[in-house]
Amino acid sequence: MRRNLFQFLFVFPLIAGVFFVFWGMAYAQGVVRDVKVVGNERIEPETVLSYMDVRPGDPLNPETMDRIVKSLYRTGLFADVSVRQTGESLEVRVVENPVINEIAFEGNDKIKDEDLLAEVQLRPRQVFTRTKVQSDVTRLYDLYRRSARFSASIEPKIIKLGQNRVNLVFEIKEGSVTKVDSIRFVGNRRFGDDQLRSEISTKESHWYSFISADDRYDPDRVSYDQEMLRKFYLSQGYADFRVVSAIAELSQSRDSFYITFTVEEGPRYKIGKIDINSSLKGFNPDVLKADVRFSTGDWYDATDVQKTVDDMTKTLGDLQYAFAVVRPRISRDPALTALNISFDVAESPKVYVERINIYGNTRTLDKVIRREIALDEGDPFSREKLAKSEQDIRDLDYFETVDVKPGPGSAPDKTIIDVGVSEKSTGELSVGAGFSTSDGPLADFKIRERNFLGKGQQVDFSTTISGDRTEFDTSFTEPYFLDRDLSAGVDAFHVTRDFQSESSYDQRRTGGGLRLGYPLSEKWRQSLRYQIENNDIRNVRSDASRYIRDQEGTRVTSAVSQRLTYDDRDSSLFPTDGIYSWLDTELAGVGGDAHYVSGKIGSSWYHPVLETWVFNALGEIGAVTGYSGEAVAINDRFFIGGNTLRGFEKSGVGPRDLGTDDALGGNLYYRGSFELTFPVSEDLGLKGHTFSDFGSLWSLDDVSGVDIVDENSLRASGGIGVSWRSPMGPIRIDLAQPFLKKDYDKKENFRFSFGTRF
């Protein structure tokens, strides 16, 4: 008993001490009873409390206070946060971040304010934070670097206002454009630096580089150049070629870059064995041999391999193997430094068109698009017809984008064709001004709708006033009259022309006509036309040639004509390959005063010399003769020169009265042209041209008179030109020099045309 009492007296104080220690610690720590917010101006206390990660009854300790500080900082609303304990209460003192009143840019000239504002994320009435400002500064630097201005400096400034508001001003020093001073190559042995520089899009800066932006440093362009180098070497047989590195070093002055490409060429390979393997049942792979663009022993060219795959796929598509896949398999023969190429054709069933889906056209009727598609539901699928259909839809010029894709149908032998378009504006209301060496200063007003009511109809009204010409035209064209492939139209016009400088008279024509066109086959088309017009030869100078004085007066021309065309060009808007030929005939005398028969026949051939270089050859001949005892009037004769024979003035060649220097026109002519078009700057739409024109004009009905010259002599010229699809309109400059001419011909070495619309 005494022992138990002794143990109790010893243990009890110990237990009580421990209890009181823990009880004291718990009392000292306490719990959160109340939270007070101090320092807030714009934000309500309840809102601040809602952001804090703490609730009444939570332990009152340093961890809780630290959690409050972190949660409030994360909101981005406060510049400073502090927490202080007062008994069982917490006092949270905050300093609010200011609100942005206005964002401004100073010093920027090359990039507009609206473009800079679109790049930054901060906006007026948003909370200002230094982190967001720094992020926006980085974005602005990236924008200037994309504009090749690596020396730009940007400094944000804060202007404090009342009510805790600030104006944010970005002070910008744009600096000059950072250009590429040097492009070097390391590791190239087969091709020199100059050759490789010509194969990439980035160019070194020269004095003439202002016409393009190719000399500006762009990291994305350098990456693209690596791919261009790879394609070039692969086209030359270097199948193991690789770009080891592409390093761009910024000069200390930050105004230029030095780019170094390090390459490994590897060996050059020739073509070894060529095989075509097919898993198509009943298909003879020898059919595809005609599509192979190379032979054993040729240097390997990756471009030819890909073109061969494309040609084989096209051939298979025409044979109704729509989803046949051709895969080139290449194996190396190190001993012969050769590449053996096998084309493997995967099995695929014959495919028929199940359905054609058209989407994206919000205004244009489905039938306007559908009638350009050479395939119908149930037809055998043809990739060639599908590609032509896509090009025909593009040539409508109603859409920004056209995407025609075949997809799998409900069965392996069926396909669904999806035609996606994105419409663009087809209406024009324009006022224009410009200058040309043919017509002098000119102004025009035009209302045009190429897709009237979404039906593909075209309505035009235009007027042109220039130094030598005043013209009013109106027309309406229905391309699918009676829902058939018949184009029908009606025209009306009133034209006055000043021919005083060429032939000492003025001409006024007023009339109208009806048109009807229809296809004869896929590539052949014919159009018929009836036109009646009142021709007035007036203001003939008293000292004009008697051949012109005899023409003075008014006569009515009533004529029927036809045009037969053949067109297999790859595009009617921007042709690069194919032939366009025409035959025009006209008979005047179906009523009226004029009696003549005329005809023209010509052809224009386009051929791609290189990937973006196009050669064009054109030839045309024409003849006109009167009947019923009538001579051909001067307004019905032919004239060439100017655009039709560069190097010579308009009406600058052909029969002429040397006594009065009047051009008289002719009844027979021929003309031709050879022109090579090549890109100067694809980014700017700048193209160069080199050309040679030739032709002749002769044959008057009456050549009596000592001062009349009428000779069938060849004229020819050569020259260069440049054209630009500028934002202000098309611009073209030609410099031509005749090298075959007669003394009485009129030369024109410089020819310039410019137009704009606003």
Buried (B, 14 or more C-beta within 10 A) or exposed (E): EEEEEEEEEEEEEEEEEEEEEEEEEEEEEBEBEEBEBEBBEBBEBEEBBEBBEBEEEBEBBEEBBEBBBEBBBEBBBBBEBBBEBEEEBBBBBBBBBBBBBEBBBEBBEBBEEEEBBEBBEBEEEBBBBEEBBEEBBEBBBEBBBBBBBBBBEBEBEBEEEEEBBBBBBBBBEBBBBBBBBBBBBEEBEBBEBEEBBEBBEBBBBEEEBEEBBBBBBBEEBBEBBBEBBBBBBBBBBBBEBBBEEBEBEBBEEBBBBBBBBBBBBBEBBBBBEBEBEBEBEEBEBEBBEEBBEBEEEEBBBBBBBBBBBEBBBBBBBBBBBBBBEBEBEBEBEEEEBBBBBBBBBBEBBBBBBBBBEBEBBEEBBBBBBBBBBBBEEEBBBBBEBBBBBBBBBBBBEBBEEBBBEBEEBEEEBBBBBBBBBEBEEBEEEBEBBBBBBBBEEBEBBBBBBBBBEBBBBBBBBBBBBBEBBBBBBBBBBBBBBEEEEBBBBEBBBBBBBBBBBBBBBBBBBBBBBBBBBBEEEEBEBBBEBBBBBBBBBEBBBEEBBBBBBBBBEEBBBBBBBBBBBBBEBBBBEEBBEBBBBBBBBBBBBEEBBBBBBBBBBBBBBBEEEEEEBBBBBBBBBBBBBBEEEBBBBBBBBBBBBBBBBBBBBBBBBBBBBBEBBBBBBBBBBBBBBBBBBBBBBEEBBBBBBEBBBBBBBBBBEEEEBEEBBBEEBEBBBBBBBBBBEBEBBBBBBBBBEBEEBBEBBBBBBEBBBBBBBE
